[in-house]
Amino acid sequence: MTFRVIFSLVAASLLCSGGDVSVTGAEAAVRRADEAWVKAVASKSVERTVAMYDTDAFTAGDAMPPARGIAEIHSVWTKFFADPNFTVTWKAESVVVSGSGKTAWSKGTWRSTSPTGAGSYVAVWRKQRNGEWKVLLDSAWFASETTGK
């Protein structure tokens, strides 16, 4: 599925979710969760990283191995962290929260080493019953100059 298709589906689901909540507070909470996710990945702790995902989480995009559910996502991060030279970092450039305040998306750019790559990403977040935000969709694409496409 292409970036535009996934982005369109995410945008449509957020726009149609209805309700009226404090977007500012929810946006700040999603940004904090995104920053905590970056720190978890930087620590190379599979458990801390996987704890950032919703139980129904899945991956998409040409820069992410396909995974559906916590067990498969655990396997993906275990393989990434097995390479001592692996690093990945990203920065959310924008965060949009649905009108209901139950879902949100963040998008921005990422960069990795071993393998070396860079590109764009979209993460869809779901607010948990306890108020925490967890990643439902983790999607990333290589930039054209990275893959030669």
Secondary structure as GFF3:
##gff-version 3
##sequence-region A 1 149
A	DSSP	alpha_helix	3	15	.	.	.	ID=ss1
A	DSSP	alpha_helix	23	42	.	.	.	ID=ss2
A	DSSP	alpha_helix	46	50	.	.	.	ID=ss3
A	DSSP	beta_strand	53	60	.	.	.	ID=ss4
A	DSSP	alpha_helix	70	82	.	.	.	ID=ss5
A	DSSP	beta_strand	87	97	.	.	.	ID=ss6
A	DSSP	beta_strand	103	113	.	.	.	ID=ss7
A	DSSP	beta_strand	117	127	.	.	.	ID=ss8
A	DSSP	beta_strand	133	142	.	.	.	ID=ss9
A	DSSP	alpha_helix	144	147	.	.	.	ID=ss10
###
